Amino acid sequence: MTMRMYAQRKGLRLEQASVRLRHRKIHASDCTDCETKEGLVDEMTREITLVGDLSADERAKLLEIADKCPVHRTLHSEVRVTTRLID
């Protein structure tokens, strides 16, 4: 959605954008760039397909914009979960 809104605003010829996301747990010891070193960490692989008459620079900019979407930013930020029991 963020990429599509950007493309519309900039007049880019983006016809379709699709995202495939895979999630799995991996051992932290197998992750060379993870802060966590023990147990399991979540790994997400995102594959983006852009359809349209786009230059290499436009495609690169759309990938940059994809990293600015609210969901992506939330997943990369510190997350605090508070649980309360309500009677």
N, CA, C and O atoms as a GROMACS GRO file, in nm:
protein
  348
    1MET      N    1   0.083  -0.118   0.000
    1MET     CA    2   0.000   0.000   0.000
    1MET      C    3   0.088   0.125   0.000
    1MET      O    4   0.060   0.221  -0.073
    2THR      N    5   0.193   0.125   0.080
    2THR     CA    6   0.283   0.240   0.087
    2THR      C    7   0.351   0.262  -0.048
    2THR      O    8   0.364   0.376  -0.093
    3MET      N    9   0.395   0.155  -0.111
    3MET     CA   10   0.459   0.167  -0.243
    3MET      C   11   0.360   0.219  -0.347
    3MET      O   12   0.395   0.305  -0.428
    4ARG      N   13   0.238   0.168  -0.345
    4ARG     CA   14   0.138   0.210  -0.442
    4ARG      C   15   0.106   0.359  -0.425
    4ARG      O   16   0.096   0.432  -0.524
    5MET      N   17   0.089   0.403  -0.302
    5MET     CA   18   0.060   0.545  -0.278
    5MET      C   19   0.175   0.632  -0.326
    5MET      O   20   0.152   0.737  -0.387
    6TYR      N   21   0.298   0.591  -0.300
    6TYR     CA   22   0.415   0.666  -0.345
    6TYR      C   23   0.417   0.671  -0.498
    6TYR      O   24   0.439   0.777  -0.557
    7ALA      N   25   0.395   0.557  -0.562
    7ALA     CA   26   0.398   0.550  -0.709
    7ALA      C   27   0.292   0.642  -0.769
    7ALA      O   28   0.318   0.711  -0.868
    8GLN      N   29   0.173   0.642  -0.712
    8GLN     CA   30   0.066   0.729  -0.762
    8GLN      C   31   0.103   0.876  -0.746
    8GLN      O   32   0.082   0.956  -0.837
    9ARG      N   33   0.158   0.910  -0.630
    9ARG     CA   34   0.196   1.049  -0.602
    9ARG      C   35   0.304   1.098  -0.697
    9ARG      O   36   0.304   1.214  -0.738
   10LYS      N   37   0.397   1.009  -0.732
   10LYS     CA   38   0.510   1.045  -0.818
   10LYS      C   39   0.483   1.020  -0.966
   10LYS      O   40   0.567   1.051  -1.050
   11GLY      N   41   0.366   0.965  -0.998
   11GLY     CA   42   0.332   0.939  -1.137
   11GLY      C   43   0.411   0.825  -1.199
   11GLY      O   44   0.433   0.822  -1.320
   12LEU      N   45   0.452   0.730  -1.116
   12LEU     CA   46   0.526   0.614  -1.168
   12LEU      C   47   0.427   0.516  -1.233
   12LEU      O   48   0.310   0.512  -1.195
   13ARG      N   49   0.473   0.442  -1.329
   13ARG     CA   50   0.389   0.349  -1.404
   13ARG      C   51   0.388   0.210  -1.338
   13ARG      O   52   0.418   0.109  -1.402
   14LEU      N   53   0.354   0.208  -1.211
   14LEU     CA   54   0.343   0.082  -1.137
   14LEU      C   55   0.204   0.026  -1.161
   14LEU      O   56   0.104   0.086  -1.121
   15GLU      N   57   0.197  -0.090  -1.227
   15GLU     CA   58   0.068  -0.152  -1.257
   15GLU      C   59   0.023  -0.244  -1.144
   15GLU      O   60  -0.095  -0.252  -1.112
   16GLN      N   61   0.120  -0.313  -1.084
   16GLN     CA   62   0.087  -0.409  -0.978
   16GLN      C   63   0.207  -0.430  -0.889
   16GLN      O   64   0.321  -0.430  -0.936
   17ALA      N   65   0.181  -0.447  -0.762
   17ALA     CA   66   0.285  -0.482  -0.666
   17ALA      C   67   0.232  -0.597  -0.582
   17ALA      O   68   0.119  -0.594  -0.535
   18SER      N   69   0.315  -0.698  -0.564
   18SER     CA   70   0.275  -0.808  -0.477
   18SER      C   71   0.392  -0.841  -0.384
   18SER      O   72   0.508  -0.826  -0.419
   19VAL      N   73   0.356  -0.887  -0.266
   19VAL     CA   74   0.455  -0.920  -0.164
   19VAL      C   75   0.428  -1.061  -0.114
   19VAL      O   76   0.315  -1.098  -0.083
   20ARG      N   77   0.534  -1.138  -0.108
   20ARG     CA   78   0.526  -1.272  -0.050
   20ARG      C   79   0.615  -1.271   0.073
   20ARG      O   80   0.732  -1.234   0.066
   21LEU      N   81   0.559  -1.312   0.185
   21LEU     CA   82   0.633  -1.311   0.311
   21LEU      C   83   0.638  -1.452   0.367
   21LEU      O   84   0.535  -1.520   0.378
   22ARG      N   85   0.758  -1.495   0.403
   22ARG     CA   86   0.775  -1.625   0.467
   22ARG      C   87   0.832  -1.601   0.606
   22ARG      O   88   0.919  -1.516   0.626
   23HIS      N   89   0.783  -1.677   0.701
   23HIS     CA   90   0.827  -1.664   0.840
   23HIS      C   91   0.870  -1.800   0.890
   23HIS      O   92   0.803  -1.901   0.866
   24ARG      N   93   0.983  -1.802   0.959
   24ARG     CA   94   1.028  -1.926   1.022
   24ARG      C   95   1.113  -1.890   1.143
   24ARG      O   96   1.159  -1.777   1.159
   25LYS      N   97   1.132  -1.990   1.227
   25LYS     CA   98   1.220  -1.977   1.343
   25LYS      C   99   1.354  -2.041   1.307
   25LYS      O  100   1.358  -2.150   1.251
   26ILE      N  101   1.462  -1.972   1.340
   26ILE     CA  102   1.596  -2.028   1.317
   26ILE      C  103   1.674  -2.022   1.447
   26ILE      O  104   1.642  -1.942   1.536
   27HIS      N  105   1.775  -2.105   1.459
   27HIS     CA  106   1.860  -2.102   1.577
   27HIS      C  107   1.945  -1.975   1.574
   27HIS      O  108   2.008  -1.944   1.472
   28ALA      N  109   1.948  -1.905   1.684
   28ALA     CA  110   2.025  -1.781   1.691
   28ALA      C  111   2.172  -1.805   1.658
   28ALA      O  112   2.238  -1.718   1.601
   29SER      N  113   2.222  -1.921   1.693
   29SER     CA  114   2.362  -1.952   1.666
   29SER      C  115   2.391  -1.961   1.515
   29SER      O  116   2.507  -1.950   1.474
   30ASP      N  117   2.287  -1.980   1.434
   30ASP     CA  118   2.303  -1.985   1.288
   30ASP      C  119   2.292  -1.847   1.223
   30ASP      O  120   2.309  -1.834   1.102
   31CYS      N  121   2.264  -1.747   1.302
   31CYS     CA  122   2.242  -1.611   1.250
   31CYS      C  123   2.364  -1.525   1.282
   31CYS      O  124   2.389  -1.493   1.398
   32THR      N  125   2.439  -1.490   1.180
   32THR     CA  126   2.563  -1.415   1.203
   32THR      C  127   2.540  -1.269   1.240
   32THR      O  128   2.626  -1.209   1.304
   33ASP      N  129   2.426  -1.210   1.201
   33ASP     CA  130   2.405  -1.068   1.228
   33ASP      C  131   2.292  -1.042   1.328
   33ASP      O  132   2.237  -0.932   1.331
   34CYS      N  133   2.257  -1.141   1.408
   34CYS     CA  134   2.152  -1.126   1.510
   34CYS      C  135   2.214  -1.085   1.644
   34CYS      O  136   2.323  -1.130   1.680
   35GLU      N  137   2.143  -1.001   1.717
   35GLU     CA  138   2.188  -0.964   1.851
   35GLU      C  139   2.172  -1.081   1.947
   35GLU      O  140   2.258  -1.105   2.032
   36THR      N  141   2.063  -1.154   1.932
   36THR     CA  142   2.036  -1.270   2.017
   36THR      C  143   2.130  -1.382   1.978
   36THR      O  144   2.146  -1.411   1.859
   37LYS      N  145   2.192  -1.445   2.075
   37LYS     CA  146   2.290  -1.551   2.046
   37LYS      C  147   2.246  -1.689   2.093
   37LYS      O  148   2.313  -1.788   2.064
   38GLU      N  149   2.134  -1.697   2.167
   38GLU     CA  150   2.086  -1.826   2.216
   38GLU      C  151   1.938  -1.841   2.184
   38GLU      O  152   1.866  -1.742   2.170
   39GLY      N  153   1.895  -1.965   2.172
   39GLY     CA  154   1.754  -1.992   2.147
   39GLY      C  155   1.719  -1.973   2.001
   39GLY      O  156   1.802  -1.991   1.912
   40LEU      N  157   1.594  -1.936   1.978
   40LEU     CA  158   1.544  -1.919   1.843
   40LEU      C  159   1.514  -1.772   1.815
   40LEU      O  160   1.478  -1.696   1.906
   41VAL      N  161   1.528  -1.733   1.691
   41VAL     CA  162   1.490  -1.599   1.648
   41VAL      C  163   1.396  -1.613   1.528
   41VAL      O  164   1.401  -1.712   1.455
   42ASP      N  165   1.312  -1.513   1.509
   42ASP     CA  166   1.221  -1.511   1.395
   42ASP      C  167   1.297  -1.461   1.273
   42ASP      O  168   1.371  -1.363   1.279
   43GLU      N  169   1.277  -1.529   1.162
   43GLU     CA  170   1.334  -1.484   1.036
   43GLU      C  171   1.220  -1.467   0.936
   43GLU      O  172   1.138  -1.557   0.917
   44MET      N  173   1.214  -1.350   0.874
   44MET     CA  174   1.113  -1.323   0.772
   44MET      C  175   1.184  -1.294   0.642
   44MET      O  176   1.279  -1.216   0.638
   45THR      N  177   1.137  -1.356   0.538
   45THR     CA  178   1.189  -1.332   0.403
   45THR      C  179   1.077  -1.267   0.323
   45THR      O  180   0.968  -1.323   0.311
   46ARG      N  181   1.105  -1.150   0.268
   46ARG     CA  182   1.006  -1.075   0.191
   46ARG      C  183   1.049  -1.072   0.045
   46ARG      O  184   1.161  -1.032   0.014
   47GLU      N  185   0.960  -1.113  -0.043
   47GLU     CA  186   0.985  -1.110  -0.186
   47GLU      C  187   0.883  -1.016  -0.249
   47GLU      O  188   0.762  -1.037  -0.237
   48ILE      N  189   0.932  -0.912  -0.316
   48ILE     CA  190   0.845  -0.811  -0.375
   48ILE      C  191   0.854  -0.821  -0.527
   48ILE      O  192   0.962  -0.827  -0.584
   49THR      N  193   0.737  -0.824  -0.591
   49THR     CA  194   0.729  -0.823  -0.736
   49THR      C  195   0.665  -0.692  -0.779
   49THR      O  196   0.556  -0.657  -0.733
   50LEU      N  197   0.732  -0.620  -0.868
   50LEU     CA  198   0.680  -0.495  -0.921
   50LEU      C  199   0.654  -0.514  -1.070
   50LEU      O  200   0.743  -0.555  -1.144
   51VAL      N  201   0.532  -0.484  -1.114
   51VAL     CA  202   0.495  -0.496  -1.254
   51VAL      C  203   0.466  -0.356  -1.307
   51VAL      O  204   0.390  -0.280  -1.247
   52GLY      N  205   0.528  -0.324  -1.418
   52GLY     CA  206   0.504  -0.194  -1.481
   52GLY      C  207   0.629  -0.147  -1.552
   52GLY      O  208   0.737  -0.204  -1.535
   53ASP      N  209   0.614  -0.043  -1.630
   53ASP     CA  210   0.725   0.015  -1.705
   53ASP      C  211   0.804   0.106  -1.611
   53ASP      O  212   0.784   0.227  -1.608
   54LEU      N  213   0.894   0.046  -1.534
   54LEU     CA  214   0.971   0.117  -1.431
   54LEU      C  215   1.120   0.107  -1.462
   54LEU      O  216   1.169   0.003  -1.505
   55SER      N  217   1.190   0.217  -1.438
   55SER     CA  218   1.335   0.215  -1.456
   55SER      C  219   1.399   0.146  -1.335
   55SER      O  220   1.333   0.122  -1.234
   56ALA      N  221   1.526   0.116  -1.348
   56ALA     CA  222   1.600   0.055  -1.236
   56ALA      C  223   1.599   0.149  -1.116
   56ALA      O  224   1.586   0.104  -1.002
   57ASP      N  225   1.614   0.279  -1.140
   57ASP     CA  226   1.611   0.376  -1.030
   57ASP      C  227   1.474   0.381  -0.962
   57ASP      O  228   1.466   0.391  -0.840
   58GLU      N  229   1.367   0.374  -1.041
   58GLU     CA  230   1.232   0.375  -0.983
   58GLU      C  231   1.208   0.249  -0.901
   58GLU      O  232   1.148   0.255  -0.794
   59ARG      N  233   1.255   0.136  -0.951
   59ARG     CA  234   1.241   0.010  -0.875
   59ARG      C  235   1.317   0.018  -0.742
   59ARG      O  236   1.267  -0.025  -0.638
   60ALA      N  237   1.438   0.071  -0.747
   60ALA     CA  238   1.519   0.084  -0.625
   60ALA      C  239   1.450   0.177  -0.525
   60ALA      O  240   1.449   0.149  -0.405
   61LYS      N  241   1.392   0.286  -0.574
   61LYS     CA  242   1.323   0.380  -0.485
   61LYS      C  243   1.200   0.314  -0.423
   61LYS      O  244   1.172   0.334  -0.305
   62LEU      N  245   1.126   0.235  -0.501
   62LEU     CA  246   1.010   0.166  -0.446
   62LEU      C  247   1.049   0.065  -0.339
   62LEU      O  248   0.977   0.048  -0.241
   63LEU      N  249   1.163  -0.002  -0.356
   63LEU     CA  250   1.211  -0.093  -0.251
   63LEU      C  251   1.248  -0.016  -0.125
   63LEU      O  252   1.223  -0.061  -0.014
   64GLU      N  253   1.308   0.101  -0.144
   64GLU     CA  254   1.341   0.187  -0.029
   64GLU      C  255   1.213   0.230   0.043
   64GLU      O  256   1.209   0.231   0.166
   65ILE      N  257   1.111   0.265  -0.033
   65ILE     CA  258   0.983   0.306   0.025
   65ILE      C  259   0.918   0.188   0.098
   65ILE      O  260   0.853   0.209   0.201
   66ALA      N  261   0.934   0.067   0.048
   66ALA     CA  262   0.877  -0.051   0.114
   66ALA      C  263   0.929  -0.065   0.256
   66ALA      O  264   0.857  -0.110   0.345
   67ASP      N  265   1.054  -0.026   0.278
   67ASP     CA  266   1.113  -0.034   0.412
   67ASP      C  267   1.060   0.075   0.505
   67ASP      O  268   1.089   0.073   0.625
   68LYS      N  269   0.984   0.170   0.452
   68LYS     CA  270   0.930   0.278   0.534
   68LYS      C  271   0.783   0.257   0.569
   68LYS      O  272   0.723   0.342   0.635
   69CYS      N  273   0.726   0.146   0.527
   69CYS     CA  274   0.586   0.122   0.558
   69CYS      C  275   0.571   0.099   0.709
   69CYS      O  276   0.665   0.052   0.773
   70PRO      N  277   0.456   0.132   0.765
   70PRO     CA  278   0.437   0.119   0.911
   70PRO      C  279   0.460  -0.021   0.965
   70PRO      O  280   0.514  -0.036   1.074
   71VAL      N  281   0.420  -0.124   0.891
   71VAL     CA  282   0.439  -0.261   0.940
   71VAL      C  283   0.587  -0.295   0.946
   71VAL      O  284   0.634  -0.351   1.045
   72HIS      N  285   0.660  -0.262   0.841
   72HIS     CA  286   0.804  -0.289   0.838
   72HIS      C  287   0.875  -0.217   0.953
   72HIS      O  288   0.960  -0.275   1.020
   73ARG      N  289   0.840  -0.092   0.974
   73ARG     CA  290   0.905  -0.015   1.081
   73ARG      C  291   0.871  -0.073   1.218
   73ARG      O  292   0.956  -0.074   1.307
   74THR      N  293   0.749  -0.120   1.236
   74THR     CA  294   0.710  -0.182   1.364
   74THR      C  295   0.789  -0.309   1.389
   74THR      O  296   0.835  -0.332   1.501
   75LEU      N  297   0.806  -0.391   1.286
   75LEU     CA  298   0.880  -0.516   1.302
   75LEU      C  299   1.027  -0.493   1.332
   75LEU      O  300   1.091  -0.578   1.394
   76HIS      N  301   1.081  -0.381   1.291
   76HIS     CA  302   1.221  -0.351   1.315
   76HIS      C  303   1.245  -0.271   1.443
   76HIS      O  304   1.360  -0.247   1.481
   77SER      N  305   1.139  -0.230   1.508
   77SER     CA  306   1.156  -0.152   1.630
   77SER      C  307   1.148  -0.243   1.753
   77SER      O  308   1.110  -0.360   1.743
   78GLU      N  309   1.183  -0.188   1.866
   78GLU     CA  310   1.167  -0.263   1.990
   78GLU      C  311   1.018  -0.278   2.018
   78GLU      O  312   0.942  -0.182   2.009
   79VAL      N  313   0.977  -0.398   2.052
   79VAL     CA  314   0.835  -0.425   2.076
   79VAL      C  315   0.816  -0.461   2.223
   79VAL      O  316   0.888  -0.545   2.277
   80ARG      N  317   0.722  -0.396   2.285
   80ARG     CA  318   0.689  -0.424   2.425
   80ARG      C  319   0.546  -0.472   2.429
   80ARG      O  320   0.456  -0.406   2.378
   81VAL      N  321   0.524  -0.586   2.488
   81VAL     CA  322   0.390  -0.642   2.498
   81VAL      C  323   0.348  -0.639   2.645
   81VAL      O  324   0.418  -0.692   2.732
   82THR      N  325   0.235  -0.578   2.670
   82THR     CA  326   0.180  -0.571   2.806
   82THR      C  327   0.051  -0.651   2.807
   82THR      O  328  -0.036  -0.631   2.722
   83THR      N  329   0.038  -0.741   2.902
   83THR     CA  330  -0.080  -0.826   2.911
   83THR      C  331  -0.149  -0.798   3.044
   83THR      O  332  -0.086  -0.796   3.149
   84ARG      N  333  -0.281  -0.778   3.036
   84ARG     CA  334  -0.359  -0.757   3.157
   84ARG      C  335  -0.480  -0.850   3.155
   84ARG      O  336  -0.542  -0.870   3.051
   85LEU      N  337  -0.511  -0.905   3.268
   85LEU     CA  338  -0.631  -0.986   3.281
   85LEU      C  339  -0.746  -0.895   3.323
   85LEU      O  340  -0.736  -0.824   3.423
   86ILE      N  341  -0.852  -0.899   3.247
   86ILE     CA  342  -0.968  -0.813   3.275
   86ILE      C  343  -1.081  -0.901   3.322
   86ILE      O  344  -1.116  -0.999   3.256
   87ASP      N  345  -1.138  -0.867   3.436
   87ASP     CA  346  -1.254  -0.942   3.488
   87ASP      C  347  -1.382  -0.885   3.435
   87ASP      O  348  -1.490  -0.934   3.467
   0.00000   0.00000   0.00000
